[in-house]
């Protein structure tokens, strides 16, 4: 693993458009080196027999029929609108 130095941290901060004071560059370099070391440690773990998963709990979703249970209420919905036109909400015309 290559060590990240102050110049690299300054370049990363400039690319990310983050203003970092010069006295904060050395501590940030140390923190980034610690993070990269931890990532290298994770890369050493053997995951060959581990399948992809979305959750640590092996649970199945309950399925239901895909049917409309709440619909055909256009008049009820439009009754709440201050103005409706042609079965839609009526809004004032906006021109810039």
N, CA, C and O atoms as a GROMACS GRO file, in nm:
protein
  384
    1UNK      N    1   0.085  -0.119   0.000
    1UNK     CA    2   0.000   0.000   0.000
    1UNK      C    3   0.088   0.124   0.000
    1UNK      O    4   0.185   0.133   0.076
    2UNK      N    5   0.055   0.218  -0.086
    2UNK     CA    6   0.130   0.343  -0.088
    2UNK      C    7   0.070   0.439   0.014
    2UNK      O    8  -0.052   0.445   0.032
    3UNK      N    9   0.156   0.512   0.076
    3UNK     CA   10   0.113   0.608   0.178
    3UNK      C   11   0.061   0.735   0.112
    3UNK      O   12   0.116   0.781   0.012
    4UNK      N   13  -0.043   0.790   0.167
    4UNK     CA   14  -0.096   0.918   0.119
    4UNK      C   15  -0.026   1.028   0.198
    4UNK      O   16  -0.021   1.026   0.321
    5UNK      N   17   0.029   1.126   0.124
    5UNK     CA   18   0.100   1.235   0.190
    5UNK      C   19   0.015   1.363   0.185
    5UNK      O   20  -0.096   1.364   0.132
    6UNK      N   21   0.070   1.469   0.241
    6UNK     CA   22  -0.002   1.596   0.248
    6UNK      C   23  -0.035   1.651   0.110
    6UNK      O   24  -0.143   1.708   0.090
    7UNK      N   25   0.056   1.634   0.015
    7UNK     CA   26   0.032   1.686  -0.120
    7UNK      C   27  -0.085   1.615  -0.186
    7UNK      O   28  -0.166   1.677  -0.255
    8UNK      N   29  -0.094   1.484  -0.165
    8UNK     CA   30  -0.206   1.408  -0.222
    8UNK      C   31  -0.338   1.451  -0.160
    8UNK      O   32  -0.439   1.463  -0.229
    9UNK      N   33  -0.338   1.473  -0.029
    9UNK     CA   34  -0.460   1.519   0.038
    9UNK      C   35  -0.500   1.656  -0.014
    9UNK      O   36  -0.618   1.682  -0.035
   10UNK      N   37  -0.403   1.744  -0.035
   10UNK     CA   38  -0.433   1.877  -0.089
   10UNK      C   39  -0.491   1.866  -0.229
   10UNK      O   40  -0.583   1.941  -0.264
   11UNK      N   41  -0.438   1.774  -0.311
   11UNK     CA   42  -0.490   1.756  -0.446
   11UNK      C   43  -0.633   1.701  -0.443
   11UNK      O   44  -0.719   1.747  -0.519
   12UNK      N   45  -0.658   1.603  -0.356
   12UNK     CA   46  -0.793   1.547  -0.343
   12UNK      C   47  -0.891   1.655  -0.297
   12UNK      O   48  -1.002   1.664  -0.349
   13UNK      N   49  -0.849   1.736  -0.200
   13UNK     CA   50  -0.936   1.844  -0.151
   13UNK      C   51  -0.964   1.945  -0.262
   13UNK      O   52  -1.076   1.995  -0.273
   14UNK      N   53  -0.863   1.977  -0.342
   14UNK     CA   54  -0.883   2.071  -0.452
   14UNK      C   55  -0.979   2.014  -0.556
   14UNK      O   56  -1.066   2.085  -0.605
   15UNK      N   57  -0.963   1.885  -0.590
   15UNK     CA   58  -1.052   1.822  -0.688
   15UNK      C   59  -1.195   1.815  -0.636
   15UNK      O   60  -1.290   1.828  -0.713
   16UNK      N   61  -1.211   1.794  -0.505
   16UNK     CA   62  -1.344   1.787  -0.444
   16UNK      C   63  -1.399   1.925  -0.411
   16UNK      O   64  -1.511   1.939  -0.361
   17UNK      N   65  -1.319   2.027  -0.440
   17UNK     CA   66  -1.356   2.166  -0.412
   17UNK      C   67  -1.389   2.186  -0.264
   17UNK      O   68  -1.488   2.250  -0.228
   18UNK      N   69  -1.303   2.128  -0.180
   18UNK     CA   70  -1.317   2.142  -0.035
   18UNK      C   71  -1.198   2.222   0.014
   18UNK      O   72  -1.083   2.186  -0.014
   19UNK      N   73  -1.224   2.328   0.086
   19UNK     CA   74  -1.116   2.410   0.139
   19UNK      C   75  -1.066   2.346   0.269
   19UNK      O   76  -1.142   2.331   0.365
   20UNK      N   77  -0.938   2.309   0.272
   20UNK     CA   78  -0.877   2.247   0.388
   20UNK      C   79  -0.756   2.330   0.427
   20UNK      O   80  -0.670   2.359   0.344
   21UNK      N   81  -0.749   2.368   0.552
   21UNK     CA   82  -0.635   2.448   0.600
   21UNK      C   83  -0.509   2.363   0.596
   21UNK      O   84  -0.514   2.240   0.609
   22UNK      N   85  -0.395   2.429   0.579
   22UNK     CA   86  -0.267   2.358   0.568
   22UNK      C   87  -0.234   2.277   0.694
   22UNK      O   88  -0.174   2.170   0.684
   23UNK      N   89  -0.273   2.326   0.811
   23UNK     CA   90  -0.243   2.253   0.934
   23UNK      C   91  -0.332   2.129   0.952
   23UNK      O   92  -0.303   2.045   1.037
   24UNK      N   93  -0.438   2.116   0.872
   24UNK     CA   94  -0.527   2.000   0.879
   24UNK      C   95  -0.488   1.890   0.779
   24UNK      O   96  -0.544   1.781   0.786
   25UNK      N   97  -0.395   1.917   0.687
   25UNK     CA   98  -0.360   1.820   0.584
   25UNK      C   99  -0.292   1.696   0.641
   25UNK      O  100  -0.324   1.584   0.600
   26UNK      N  101  -0.198   1.714   0.734
   26UNK     CA  102  -0.127   1.599   0.790
   26UNK      C  103  -0.220   1.506   0.868
   26UNK      O  104  -0.213   1.384   0.848
   27UNK      N  105  -0.308   1.559   0.956
   27UNK     CA  106  -0.401   1.467   1.024
   27UNK      C  107  -0.496   1.396   0.927
   27UNK      O  108  -0.529   1.279   0.947
   28UNK      N  109  -0.540   1.466   0.821
   28UNK     CA  110  -0.626   1.402   0.723
   28UNK      C  111  -0.552   1.292   0.648
   28UNK      O  112  -0.611   1.188   0.616
   29UNK      N  113  -0.425   1.313   0.620
   29UNK     CA  114  -0.346   1.210   0.553
   29UNK      C  115  -0.338   1.086   0.641
   29UNK      O  116  -0.348   0.974   0.590
   30UNK      N  117  -0.319   1.104   0.771
   30UNK     CA  118  -0.316   0.991   0.863
   30UNK      C  119  -0.447   0.916   0.867
   30UNK      O  120  -0.449   0.793   0.868
   31UNK      N  121  -0.558   0.990   0.869
   31UNK     CA  122  -0.689   0.927   0.871
   31UNK      C  123  -0.716   0.850   0.742
   31UNK      O  124  -0.769   0.739   0.746
   32UNK      N  125  -0.681   0.908   0.629
   32UNK     CA  126  -0.701   0.838   0.502
   32UNK      C  127  -0.614   0.713   0.493
   32UNK      O  128  -0.658   0.611   0.439
   33UNK      N  129  -0.493   0.719   0.546
   33UNK     CA  130  -0.407   0.601   0.547
   33UNK      C  131  -0.467   0.491   0.635
   33UNK      O  132  -0.459   0.373   0.601
   34UNK      N  133  -0.526   0.529   0.748
   34UNK     CA  134  -0.592   0.431   0.834
   34UNK      C  135  -0.712   0.367   0.762
   34UNK      O  136  -0.732   0.246   0.772
   35UNK      N  137  -0.789   0.447   0.691
   35UNK     CA  138  -0.904   0.395   0.618
   35UNK      C  139  -0.859   0.298   0.509
   35UNK      O  140  -0.917   0.191   0.494
   36UNK      N  141  -0.756   0.336   0.434
   36UNK     CA  142  -0.706   0.248   0.328
   36UNK      C  143  -0.648   0.119   0.386
   36UNK      O  144  -0.659   0.013   0.324
   37UNK      N  145  -0.584   0.128   0.503
   37UNK     CA  146  -0.534   0.008   0.568
   37UNK      C  147  -0.646  -0.085   0.608
   37UNK      O  148  -0.634  -0.207   0.595
   38UNK      N  149  -0.755  -0.029   0.655
   38UNK     CA  150  -0.871  -0.110   0.692
   38UNK      C  151  -0.932  -0.176   0.569
   38UNK      O  152  -0.975  -0.291   0.575
   39UNK      N  153  -0.936  -0.105   0.458
   39UNK     CA  154  -0.988  -0.162   0.334
   39UNK      C  155  -0.900  -0.277   0.288
   39UNK      O  156  -0.951  -0.380   0.243
   40UNK      N  157  -0.770  -0.262   0.298
   40UNK     CA  158  -0.680  -0.372   0.262
   40UNK      C  159  -0.703  -0.493   0.352
   40UNK      O  160  -0.697  -0.607   0.307
   41UNK      N  161  -0.729  -0.468   0.479
   41UNK     CA  162  -0.756  -0.577   0.573
   41UNK      C  163  -0.886  -0.649   0.533
   41UNK      O  164  -0.893  -0.772   0.542
   42UNK      N  165  -0.987  -0.575   0.490
   42UNK     CA  166  -1.112  -0.636   0.445
   42UNK      C  167  -1.091  -0.716   0.317
   42UNK      O  168  -1.155  -0.820   0.298
   43UNK      N  169  -1.002  -0.671   0.230
   43UNK     CA  170  -0.976  -0.743   0.105
   43UNK      C  171  -0.910  -0.878   0.129
   43UNK      O  172  -0.914  -0.964   0.041
   44UNK      N  173  -0.849  -0.898   0.245
   44UNK     CA  174  -0.784  -1.024   0.275
   44UNK      C  175  -0.883  -1.133   0.317
   44UNK      O  176  -0.847  -1.250   0.323
   45UNK      N  177  -1.007  -1.096   0.347
   45UNK     CA  178  -1.108  -1.192   0.390
   45UNK      C  179  -1.152  -1.276   0.271
   45UNK      O  180  -1.180  -1.222   0.164
   46UNK      N  181  -1.158  -1.407   0.289
   46UNK     CA  182  -1.199  -1.498   0.182
   46UNK      C  183  -1.352  -1.498   0.172
   46UNK      O  184  -1.422  -1.538   0.265
   47UNK      N  185  -1.403  -1.452   0.059
   47UNK     CA  186  -1.547  -1.447   0.037
   47UNK      C  187  -1.588  -1.531  -0.084
   47UNK      O  188  -1.690  -1.504  -0.146
   48UNK      N  189  -1.509  -1.632  -0.117
   48UNK     CA  190  -1.538  -1.713  -0.235
   48UNK      C  191  -1.670  -1.789  -0.224
   48UNK      O  192  -1.743  -1.800  -0.322
   49UNK      N  193  -1.702  -1.842  -0.106
   49UNK     CA  194  -1.822  -1.923  -0.089
   49UNK      C  195  -1.941  -1.842  -0.038
   49UNK      O  196  -2.044  -1.899  -0.002
   50UNK      N  197  -1.929  -1.710  -0.036
   50UNK     CA  198  -2.035  -1.624   0.015
   50UNK      C  199  -2.109  -1.564  -0.104
   50UNK      O  200  -2.048  -1.499  -0.189
   51UNK      N  201  -2.238  -1.586  -0.110
   51UNK     CA  202  -2.320  -1.531  -0.218
   51UNK      C  203  -2.363  -1.389  -0.187
   51UNK      O  204  -2.360  -1.346  -0.071
   52UNK      N  205  -2.403  -1.316  -0.289
   52UNK     CA  206  -2.452  -1.180  -0.265
   52UNK      C  207  -2.582  -1.184  -0.185
   52UNK      O  208  -2.664  -1.274  -0.201
   53UNK      N  209  -2.598  -1.085  -0.099
   53UNK     CA  210  -2.720  -1.082  -0.018
   53UNK      C  211  -2.765  -0.938   0.000
   53UNK      O  212  -2.684  -0.845  -0.002
   54UNK      N  213  -2.894  -0.922   0.018
   54UNK     CA  214  -2.951  -0.790   0.040
   54UNK      C  215  -2.976  -0.765   0.188
   54UNK      O  216  -2.997  -0.651   0.229
   55UNK      N  217  -2.975  -0.871   0.267
   55UNK     CA  218  -3.003  -0.859   0.409
   55UNK      C  219  -2.935  -0.974   0.482
   55UNK      O  220  -2.923  -1.083   0.426
   56UNK      N  221  -2.891  -0.952   0.605
   56UNK     CA  222  -2.832  -1.063   0.679
   56UNK      C  223  -2.934  -1.167   0.724
   56UNK      O  224  -2.897  -1.277   0.764
   57UNK      N  225  -3.063  -1.132   0.717
   57UNK     CA  226  -3.169  -1.223   0.756
   57UNK      C  227  -3.223  -1.291   0.631
   57UNK      O  228  -3.260  -1.223   0.535
   58UNK      N  229  -3.227  -1.421   0.630
   58UNK     CA  230  -3.277  -1.495   0.517
   58UNK      C  231  -3.429  -1.505   0.526
   58UNK      O  232  -3.483  -1.605   0.573
   59UNK      N  233  -3.497  -1.400   0.481
   59UNK     CA  234  -3.643  -1.396   0.491
   59UNK      C  235  -3.702  -1.386   0.351
   59UNK      O  236  -3.644  -1.324   0.261
   60UNK      N  237  -3.816  -1.446   0.334
   60UNK     CA  238  -3.887  -1.440   0.206
   60UNK      C  239  -3.997  -1.335   0.215
   60UNK      O  240  -4.060  -1.318   0.319
   61UNK      N  241  -4.018  -1.266   0.105
   61UNK     CA  242  -4.124  -1.167   0.099
   61UNK      C  243  -4.258  -1.234   0.081
   61UNK      O  244  -4.270  -1.335   0.010
   62UNK      N  245  -4.358  -1.179   0.143
   62UNK     CA  246  -4.494  -1.229   0.123
   62UNK      C  247  -4.549  -1.166  -0.003
   62UNK      O  248  -4.544  -1.044  -0.020
   63UNK      N  249  -4.602  -1.249  -0.091
   63UNK     CA  250  -4.657  -1.199  -0.216
   63UNK      C  251  -4.806  -1.177  -0.202
   63UNK      O  252  -4.873  -1.244  -0.123
   64UNK      N  253  -4.856  -1.082  -0.279
   64UNK     CA  254  -4.999  -1.056  -0.285
   64UNK      C  255  -5.037  -1.035  -0.430
   64UNK      O  256  -4.952  -1.007  -0.514
   65UNK      N  257  -5.166  -1.048  -0.458
   65UNK     CA  258  -5.215  -1.026  -0.593
   65UNK      C  259  -5.200  -0.878  -0.630
   65UNK      O  260  -5.222  -0.790  -0.546
   66UNK      N  261  -5.162  -0.853  -0.752
   66UNK     CA  262  -5.145  -0.717  -0.800
   66UNK      C  263  -5.276  -0.667  -0.857
   66UNK      O  264  -5.299  -0.669  -0.978
   67UNK      N  265  -5.362  -0.622  -0.768
   67UNK     CA  266  -5.493  -0.573  -0.808
   67UNK      C  267  -5.514  -0.433  -0.752
   67UNK      O  268  -5.460  -0.398  -0.646
   68UNK      N  269  -5.590  -0.354  -0.823
   68UNK     CA  270  -5.623  -0.219  -0.778
   68UNK      C  271  -5.730  -0.230  -0.672
   68UNK      O  272  -5.838  -0.284  -0.696
   69UNK      N  273  -5.701  -0.178  -0.554
   69UNK     CA  274  -5.799  -0.183  -0.445
   69UNK      C  275  -5.855  -0.046  -0.412
   69UNK      O  276  -5.955  -0.035  -0.340
   70UNK      N  277  -5.792   0.059  -0.463
   70UNK     CA  278  -5.837   0.194  -0.432
   70UNK      C  279  -5.826   0.278  -0.558
   70UNK      O  280  -5.718   0.328  -0.590
   71UNK      N  281  -5.932   0.292  -0.627
   71UNK     CA  282  -5.929   0.369  -0.751
   71UNK      C  283  -6.066   0.420  -0.787
   71UNK      O  284  -6.162   0.407  -0.711
   72UNK      N  285  -6.074   0.479  -0.904
   72UNK     CA  286  -6.199   0.531  -0.956
   72UNK      C  287  -6.258   0.634  -0.861
   72UNK      O  288  -6.378   0.633  -0.834
   73UNK      N  289  -6.172   0.724  -0.811
   73UNK     CA  290  -6.219   0.827  -0.718
   73UNK      C  291  -6.182   0.966  -0.769
   73UNK      O  292  -6.148   1.054  -0.691
   74UNK      N  293  -6.190   0.983  -0.900
   74UNK     CA  294  -6.149   1.110  -0.960
   74UNK      C  295  -6.231   1.226  -0.905
   74UNK      O  296  -6.176   1.330  -0.871
   75UNK      N  297  -6.363   1.209  -0.897
   75UNK     CA  298  -6.448   1.318  -0.848
   75UNK      C  299  -6.417   1.352  -0.702
   75UNK      O  300  -6.416   1.469  -0.664
   76UNK      N  301  -6.391   1.249  -0.620
   76UNK     CA  302  -6.360   1.274  -0.479
   76UNK      C  303  -6.229   1.351  -0.464
   76UNK      O  304  -6.218   1.440  -0.380
   77UNK      N  305  -6.129   1.316  -0.545
   77UNK     CA  306  -6.000   1.384  -0.538
   77UNK      C  307  -6.014   1.527  -0.588
   77UNK      O  308  -5.962   1.620  -0.526
   78UNK      N  309  -6.082   1.545  -0.699
   78UNK     CA  310  -6.096   1.679  -0.756
   78UNK      C  311  -6.186   1.768  -0.671
   78UNK      O  312  -6.182   1.890  -0.686
   79UNK      N  313  -6.266   1.710  -0.583
   79UNK     CA  314  -6.350   1.791  -0.493
   79UNK      C  315  -6.264   1.870  -0.396
   79UNK      O  316  -6.308   1.973  -0.345
   80UNK      N  317  -6.142   1.824  -0.370
   80UNK     CA  318  -6.052   1.896  -0.280
   80UNK      C  319  -5.976   2.008  -0.350
   80UNK      O  320  -5.915   2.091  -0.283
   81UNK      N  321  -5.977   2.012  -0.481
   81UNK     CA  322  -5.901   2.111  -0.557
   81UNK      C  323  -5.976   2.244  -0.561
   81UNK      O  324  -6.098   2.244  -0.566
   82UNK      N  325  -5.904   2.355  -0.558
   82UNK     CA  326  -5.973   2.483  -0.571
   82UNK      C  327  -6.037   2.502  -0.708
   82UNK      O  328  -6.139   2.569  -0.721
   83UNK      N  329  -5.975   2.439  -0.811
   83UNK     CA  330  -6.031   2.449  -0.945
   83UNK      C  331  -5.994   2.324  -1.024
   83UNK      O  332  -5.882   2.273  -1.012
   84UNK      N  333  -6.086   2.276  -1.104
   84UNK     CA  334  -6.056   2.161  -1.190
   84UNK      C  335  -6.103   2.191  -1.331
   84UNK      O  336  -6.201   2.262  -1.354
   85UNK      N  337  -6.027   2.132  -1.426
   85UNK     CA  338  -6.061   2.151  -1.567
   85UNK      C  339  -6.044   2.018  -1.639
   85UNK      O  340  -5.937   1.957  -1.631
   86UNK      N  341  -6.146   1.974  -1.710
   86UNK     CA  342  -6.139   1.854  -1.792
   86UNK      C  343  -6.094   1.731  -1.714
   86UNK      O  344  -6.027   1.644  -1.769
   87UNK      N  345  -6.131   1.722  -1.588
   87UNK     CA  346  -6.095   1.606  -1.507
   87UNK      C  347  -5.956   1.613  -1.447
   87UNK      O  348  -5.905   1.512  -1.398
   88UNK      N  349  -5.891   1.730  -1.451
   88UNK     CA  350  -5.756   1.749  -1.396
   88UNK      C  351  -5.757   1.868  -1.301
   88UNK      O  352  -5.851   1.947  -1.300
   89UNK      N  353  -5.650   1.882  -1.221
   89UNK     CA  354  -5.636   2.000  -1.138
   89UNK      C  355  -5.615   2.121  -1.227
   89UNK      O  356  -5.536   2.117  -1.322
   90UNK      N  357  -5.684   2.228  -1.196
   90UNK     CA  358  -5.665   2.353  -1.269
   90UNK      C  359  -5.566   2.441  -1.194
   90UNK      O  360  -5.582   2.467  -1.075
   91UNK      N  361  -5.465   2.488  -1.266
   91UNK     CA  362  -5.362   2.573  -1.204
   91UNK      C  363  -5.348   2.699  -1.286
   91UNK      O  364  -5.377   2.698  -1.406
   92UNK      N  365  -5.305   2.808  -1.224
   92UNK     CA  366  -5.288   2.931  -1.300
   92UNK      C  367  -5.174   2.918  -1.402
   92UNK      O  368  -5.077   2.846  -1.380
   93UNK      N  369  -5.188   2.989  -1.512
   93UNK     CA  370  -5.086   2.987  -1.617
   93UNK      C  371  -4.966   3.066  -1.569
   93UNK      O  372  -4.979   3.176  -1.515
   94UNK      N  373  -4.846   3.008  -1.589
   94UNK     CA  374  -4.723   3.073  -1.545
   94UNK      C  375  -4.638   3.101  -1.668
   94UNK      O  376  -4.603   3.009  -1.742
   95UNK      N  377  -4.606   3.228  -1.692
   95UNK     CA  378  -4.522   3.266  -1.805
   95UNK      C  379  -4.410   3.353  -1.752
   95UNK      O  380  -4.434   3.449  -1.678
   96UNK      N  381  -4.289   3.320  -1.790
   96UNK     CA  382  -4.174   3.401  -1.747
   96UNK      C  383  -4.123   3.483  -1.862
   96UNK      O  384  -4.027   3.558  -1.846
   0.00000   0.00000   0.00000
